[in-house]
Amino acid sequence: AVKSFPWWLVKLAAPFNATLREMVEMHYLWRLPVRLRNDKLVDILGAEPHTPLDSAVYQTLQGLGCLPAGAINQEAGEA
């Protein structure tokens, strides 16, 4: 079963832990929707670049050393 996150516990422990203090400070990001606009970025770049998901996952796993030697990215044909 999925339960809600115990924010009360984080707030209780926050005075003793820097990470938890920061979590309390950023709590609003969990409660309110956040929308980011990229109008200025598109004005500068022209078109918004998009990396295909398969390529991004392959490159990430390769960079982390999670793929066996010689693994091939089927989508991009990369080895």
C-alpha positions in Angstrom: 0.0 0.0 0.0 1.2 3.5 -0.8 1.3 5.9 2.2 1.8 9.6 2.3 5.3 10.9 3.1 5.8 11.6 6.8 6.6 15.3 6.6 5.9 15.7 10.3 8.8 13.4 11.0 11.1 15.3 8.7 10.2 18.6 10.4 10.8 17.0 13.8 14.3 15.8 12.8 15.2 18.8 10.7 17.0 20.7 13.5 19.5 17.8 13.8 20.2 17.1 10.1 21.1 19.5 7.3 19.6 17.5 4.6 16.2 17.3 6.4 16.4 21.1 7.0 16.8 21.6 3.2 13.9 19.2 2.6 11.6 21.2 4.8 12.7 24.3 3.0 11.8 22.7 -0.4 8.5 21.2 0.9 6.5 23.6 -1.2 7.7 21.8 -4.4 5.9 18.7 -3.3 2.7 20.6 -2.5 2.4 23.0 -5.5 2.7 22.3 -9.2 5.7 23.8 -10.8 5.7 24.9 -14.4 8.8 26.1 -16.1 8.8 28.2 -19.3 11.5 28.0 -21.9 10.6 31.0 -24.1 14.0 32.7 -23.5 15.9 29.5 -24.1 14.1 29.0 -27.4 14.8 32.6 -28.4 18.5 32.0 -27.8 18.9 28.5 -29.3 16.3 28.8 -32.1 14.9 25.3 -31.6 14.8 23.3 -28.4 17.1 20.3 -28.7 15.7 16.9 -27.7 17.8 13.8 -27.1 15.9 10.6 -28.0 15.1 8.7 -24.9 16.8 5.5 -26.0 20.0 7.3 -26.8 19.9 9.2 -23.5 19.4 6.0 -21.4 22.1 4.2 -23.4 24.7 7.0 -22.9 23.8 7.3 -19.2 24.2 3.6 -18.6 27.4 3.5 -20.6 28.8 6.4 -18.6 28.0 4.8 -15.3 29.7 1.5 -16.5 26.5 -0.5 -16.3 26.7 -1.9 -19.8 28.8 -4.9 -20.8 31.7 -4.2 -23.1 30.5 -4.0 -26.7 26.9 -3.3 -25.9 25.1 -1.8 -28.8 22.5 1.0 -28.7 20.0 -0.5 -31.2 18.2 2.8 -31.8 21.4 4.9 -32.6 23.6 2.1 -33.8 26.3 3.1 -31.3 28.7 0.6 -29.9 
